[in-house]
Amino acid sequence: MNRALFSELFGGEGRLKALRLLYSHPGQALPLREFAAAAGIDHAQLHRLLKRWAAVGLAQRIPHGKSVAYRASDDPALRPLVSLFKQHDELVDDIRAALPVSTTYAAIVGSYARGTESAQSDIDVLVVANASEIKTNAALKPVARKHGRSINATVMRANRFRTLVKEGDSFVLATLDSPRIELKGQINELSKS
């Protein structure tokens, strides 16, 4: 991620950090003090920013005991922000780095890619490669342990993927039509080949 570009686009480094926290984990509500500490932003500055964002619908304000917590808006028009910020998340980068060398296409699919996951949700990865599913999942185990998340890879060869597209396989068609976090390659190029 080009931090300078994104920092300028989102109005400064502080705003970028706050938006990244909100939209990398959209279902998670963060209490204000915890949010400020995680973002490394002054508590008062963050509070003013989040109040403005809640007023315009960019964030949701939620009562949290005697305090208040904030989470990302669930407005469908803002879902691309989830994808944008997750594309450059440490977890995503670690999964990308653990992929087999022979990978021609890979993407995170399912609830994580849609931004509807819970803390207990598995992270589903579609990998198109000349590789073993067992070995690919074994390579992803250290990433899963590091992030405290279960990661499940479905691995298939490119010709099998194209056959499933032609046959109208429900899993493959759902993958084509649903939000994805692409890790390597472009799915449209793969499905046309």
N, C-alpha and C positions, 0 to 999 in steps of 0.2 A: 504494500500500500504506500502510495506517495503521500506521506504525512503532511508535507507543506501544502500540497494541492487540496487535500481533504480539510485541513485546518482552515485554509482560506475559504473554501466552499461553504463550510459550516460556521464561519464567523469566529474562528480562533480555536486554539488548542483546548481550552477549557470546555467549550461547547462540544467539540469533537469527542472528548473523553466522556462527557455526560451522555451524549447521544449514543455512543458506542455501548456504554453500560446498559442504557435503556433497551436498545434494539438488538443487542447480541443475545439477550435473554428476555424476550418480550413478555413472557408470562410471569416473571419474577418481580415481586414488589420489593423495593429496597427502602428501609427506613432512612430518613433524611441524613442522619449522622453517619450511618453506615455507607450510604451513597457518597457523601462528601469524602469520606476516608478512602473509599475504593477508587474514586475518580481523582483524588489528589487536588480537590478544589476547595476553596474557602467555603465554609458552611453557609454563611450569609449570602455570598454571591450565588451559590448553587440554589439556595432557597428562592431567591428572586427569579432566577432563570426558570426553575421548575414551576413556579406559580404562573409565570407568563405562558409556558408551554402547556400547562393544564388548561388555562383560559382559552387557548386557541385550539385545543384538541390534540396536541402533539404528545402529551403525557396524561396519565390518569392519576388523580390524587385519591389515596385510600386511607381511611382512618386506621391507625396502628397503635392501639393502647391510648396513651395520653399524647402520642406524637402523630406523625403522618408519614406515609410511605408513598412512593411513586413507582409506576411501571409504565411501559410503553403503551401508547394508544392501541386499541384493537380495531381501529378504522382500516378497512381493507385497502384503501387508497395509499396507506403508509407501509404496506407489506414489503414493497421493494427496499425500504430501509433495512428491514430485517436481513434480507438477502445480501445487501451491500455490506453491512457490518459483519455478518457472519462469514462472508467470503474471505475476510482477512483476520479471522479469529485465530488464536493460538491453537485451539483444538483442531480446526480445519487445516491449518498449516502442518500440524503433526501427522494428521491422517494422510495428507498429500505426500509427505516425506516418506511414509511407511509403505506406499503402494509398490507393487512389483514393477521392475524395470520394463517389462513387456507391456505395460498398461497403455492401451490406445485411447480409452475413455474411462473416466471415473467421475462419480457424483454422489453427494450425500442426498438421499431422498427421504421421503416420509415426514414425520412430524417435526423433526429438527429443521429440515429445509423449509417447511411451511411456516415455521415459527409458532407452532402450537404444542411444542413438547413440554413435558413436565420434567422435574429434576430426575425422575426415575425412568424416563423414556429411553429406549435403546436408540442408538444412532445407526441408521441403515445406510449402507454404502453399496452402490452398484459399480462393479468393476468389470470392464471388458478388457481381457488380457489373455495371453497364452500362459496362464498360471494356474496353480492348484488353489481351490477354494480353501482347503485346510491350511495350506502354507500362508495364504493371504491373511486369513483370520488370525493365525499365529503371529504374524508380523504386526498386526494391529493390537494385540494383547497389551504390550507395554504402553501404548497410547491410551488404551482404555483404563489401565491402572493409574497412569499419571493424572488423568482427568476425572477419575471416579465415575466413568460412564461405560456402559456396555456398548460395544461396537460390533455390528454384524455385517459382514460383507457377503454379497451374492456375486459370484464370479462366473463369467461365461466368455466364450470365445466370440470374436466379431461375427463369424458366419452364423453362429447360433443366434446371436442377437438379431441379425437381419432376418433370419428365418422366422423368429418369433414375432417380429414386426409384421411380416407378410401374412402370418397366420392370425394376427389380431389377438395375440396373447394379452390377457388383462393386466398382468404385472407390467409388461413392457409398455403397453399403451398408456397406462396410468403414469408411468415414469415420463413418457413423452409429453403428457398433458399437465403435469403437476409441477409446482415450484421445485427447483433443484439447486444445489450449490455445486457447481461444476468444479472439479478438482483437476481434471486433465482432459483435453480434447473438447470437441463439440458434438453433442448427441445428434443434431440434425445431419451433420456430415457423415456420421457413422451409420445412421439408419438409411441414408440414400446410397451408400457405397454398394 
